[in-house]
Amino acid sequence: MMNQGQPERERYIPNQLGRLEKAVGELEDFFGDLQGRLQYVRSEEVEKTTSEKEQEIALSCPAAESLRVQVLRIQSINNRIQNQLKLLEI
C-alpha cells in the first residue's frame, strides 16, 4: 500500500508508471497470443478451393490493416515516450 503521508502529486507519477508497465506487459502478452494464433492458422495444411483461398485473403486484409493501424499507434506512443525521456534527461 502507498504511504498515506505522501502527497498525491508524489504518488501520481509512480502510480502512472506502474500502470504503464502493466499495460506494456499486457500488450506483449496479447501480441504473443495473436502471433501464436496467426502462425497456427497459416500452418494449417488443409486443401482449399480457389474461392476458399480468395475468401481467406479477403479476411486477412482487414486483419493486416488493423495491425498496421496498431503499429502506427504504438510508434506514436514510442515517439512520445522518447521525447519525454529527452526532457527528463536534460
N, C-alpha and C positions, 0 to 999 in steps of 0.2 A: 504494500500500500504506500502511496506517496505521503511524504511528510506534510501534515496538515498545516504546519507553521510556515511552510514555503509559500511565498506569494504566487498567485495564479500565473502571472507572467513568467515566472521562473519554472513553472511546471509545464507550461504550454509547449515550448519547443521540444523538450524530451518526449512528451506525450505524442506530439505530431510525428517526431522521428520514429518512435516506436510503431505508430500506425503505418507509416510509410514502409518501414522494414517488413511488417507483417503483410502488407499489400503486395510488395515485390515478391515475397516468398510464395504467396498465393498465386501470383501471376506465373511464376516459374512452374508451380505445380499444375496449374490449368493448362499451360502450354505443353508441358510434358505429357499430360493426358491426351490432349488434342493431337500432338505429334504421334503418339503411340497409335491412336485410332486411325489417323491418316495412313500411317505405314501399314497397318493391318489391312485396311481397305485396298490399298494398292497391291498388296502381296497376294490377295485372293486370286487363285488361278481358276477362274470359272469361265467356261466358254460363253461368249456373249455374241449376240447378233449385232449387226451394224446399227440397228435402231437402238438397241440397249446401250451400245458404246456412245452413240450420239447423245442419248438421254443422260448418261453418266457425265459426259463432258459438259453438258448444259448445267448440270447440278454443281459441278466442281468450279465453274466460273464464278458464281456468286460467292462461294467459299473463298476462292483465291482473292477476289475483290475485297471481301470482308477482312481477310488477313492483311492485305495491303493498307487498308484504312487503319487497322490497329497498329501496324508498323509505323505509320506516319504519326499517330498519336504518341506512341512510345518514344519515337525520335524527338518529338516536340518536348515531351517531358524531360528527356535526357538533356536536351539543349538548355532547358530552364534550370535543371539541377547543376549543370556545368557552369552556367552563368552565376548562379548563387554561390557555388564554391569559389569562383574567382573573386566575388565580392567579400567573402569571408576570409580569404587568404591575403587580402590587401592590408 
